[in-house]
Amino acid sequence: MDSFDYVIIGAGAAGSVLANRLTQDSDVTVCVLEAGPSDWHPYIHLPAGFIKTFYNKRLNWCYSQEPGPWTAGRRIYAPRGKTLGGSTSINGHIYNRGQRQDFDTWAQYGNRGWGYADVLPYFKRLERRIGDGEAAYRGREGSLTVTDMEWRHPLCDAFIEGALRLGIPRNPDYNGLTQEGVSYAQRTIHNGRRVSAATAFLRPAMKRANLTVRTDAHATSIVLEGKRAVGVLYSVGGRGGVAAEVRARREVILAGGTYNSPQLLQLSGIGPAPLLQSLGITVRHALAGVGEGLQDHYAPRTVARVRNIATINQQARGWRLGLEALKWGIARRGILALAPTLVYCFWHSGETAESSDLQLTFTPASYKEGEQGKLEDEPGMTVAAWQQRPESRGYVRLRSADPFEAPIIQTNYLAEEIDRRVVVAGMRLARKLLESAPLAPYYEREDFPGPGVQTHDEFLAAAAQRAQTTFHPGCSNRMGPASNPLSVVDDELRVHGLEGLRVVDASIMPRMISANLNASTLMIADKASDLIRGRSAPEPAPVREQNR
């Protein structure tokens, strides 16, 4: 069998950064195992192509969540990337780090070196910011290109003006001093093409002789000798494929993501003993927190019908779509070069004492009910609103001992009463924004939840009927001190009680952050690379004492 210094499971956001950083040491060998194929598909690199990868089982795990207390019996679709770049190859391109408070809370949970001043240097080191931004907060020399939205639409401008009239300030950089306010979104798109973790970090590293990347390599178990991880079993080609094993001389690094990482730990006999025993899996290392604590953002979408102007619904059909294809082919511009979300707004629900606890997005388009990413035939505009730091928690658990069967994913959206209050406040604010005076020339009527919905309970019923994930799952292998019985990794991301095994991905977040997860997952991996290599962390960044 082959052996390397490090074996990384997963070539997504975290795995790509780790492969890049670890192979900078020429005397180190690294093998990356990716269950999916290479990122060759053209729809990966065309920004609007995310709609085509949304249900593509070759590039996407296409998971489904279990019905929860506030999903009206629905199984909510949960796509995850299954290719080089992972979910960064199929996501909505948005770059959003989160608030200072998010990371300071991680540190307050007992995780040394994870406060905002500690992680800001890694955000900056990763980033090649094109556009405005203070040097104290933004990086200019990294590999991840972050740009501003150059496309403009009258509905977006009117939405922003409406927010200003409601007292929400314009924010030139929500990844800078403060997050709250309204602005066009920042995104990982450059010259009309997606910037994924694979294109930014993994592919440059693949030119090095000390990196081996194996695609269509589905990990089935981590090999343990006593309490030390020494290798990985995997199947070449998935179910029915050829069984293989690769050994790690130094460490196995699990970077499979919030759903797949706890699944593989449990398959390997690492996790809650009662669960493993009930499935006939030998308990190799009892660890109660594996898979527990899952969190995600749950977003009801308020939809209005539009008059007097064309929206993306019309621009994406017929001869207009042909014209947009021509624009992209010639100049890499137009709607095919867009992220699905165009305007971001961060504000206060009035239900918590925290800094801005609501995140709202606006797009001059509307989508078919129950068919995420598929445009309606008639013109519309949409505001999605969600609670940034939910209290509700769920879990990821094995369904069986079959490594090719999808895990049980139960997020328990809105299980906590405070979450329900904040989400209703977000829906009320979304309605106010769509009914603002600057949008009046274009606003025809509210289509969903509809003007008849007025009370708290009515808003909640509407949320249960149609709210969806925002594709931000985290916290299923939480970082924390060993004294916390539900923590899985320590503050160097080493699995408690085992040697030679780390988890490096969004699953280690101790609490959900007020952001999309791409930027922070990249940061987690960059910081982990210094921990693994025994390198000193950058000096904590001096930051001003304001986040609102």
KAGI-V373665 format. One line per field, one symbol per residue. ss: DSSP state (~ for helix, > for strand, _ for the rest). phi: phi as a letter, one per 20 degrees, with the letter a starting at -180 (. if undefined). A space follows every 10 residues. Layout:
BEGIN
ss = ???
phi = ???
END
This chain:
BEGIN
ss = _>>>>>>>>_ __~~~~~~~~ ~~_______> >>>___>___ _~~~~>~~~~ ~~~______> __>>______ ______>>__ >_>__~~~~_ ___>_____~ ~~~~~~~~__ _____~~~~~ ~~~~~~>>>_ __________ ___>>>>>__ ___~~~~~~~ ~~~~~____> __________ >>>>_>>_>> __>>__~~~~ ~~~~~_____ >>>>__>>>> >>>>>__>>> >>>>>>____ _>>>>>>>>> >>>>_____~ ~~~~~~~__> >_~~~~~~__ ____>>____ _>>>>__>>> >>>>>>____ _~~~~__~~~ ~~~~~~~~~~ ~___~~~___ __>>>>>___ _______>>> >>>___>___ ____>____> >>>>>>>___ ___>>>>___ _______>>> ______~~~~ ~~~~~~~~~~ ~~~~__~~~_ __>>>>>>__ _____~~~~~ ~~~~~~_>>_ ___>____>_ ________>_ ___>>___>_ >>>__~~~__ _______~~~ ~~~~~~~~~~ ~~~_______ ________
phi = .fccfcddeo degfffffff ffefefeddc cddcfeefee ffffeegffg ffefdeffdb flfcefgdfc clmeeefcfb fcagnlffec eemfdbeoeg ggfffgfffo efndfgffeg gfgfffedfd pfqfffdddc ceeefccefe fcbgffffff fffgfeneff cfbfddgcef pcaffebecb lmcfdefffe cffgfffefe ddddeldefd aeeddmdcec rcebdenngn eefbbcddfd bedeceofef ffgfgfgend qfggffffdm effebfbfef nengcbedcf dedcfdcmae dfgefeclff ffffffgffe clcnffdeff ddcdccbden eceffhddcc ccbeaccffm cgndfffefb ccddcbffcf efccaccgeb eefdeffedc elgmfeffff fffffffffg ffffefgfeg fdeeaeebfo ffecegffff fffffcfcfd mcfbmecfer fffefdedce fdmefgncdm ccdcaffegf bgeeafeggf fffgffffff ffemeffggg efcfebbb
END
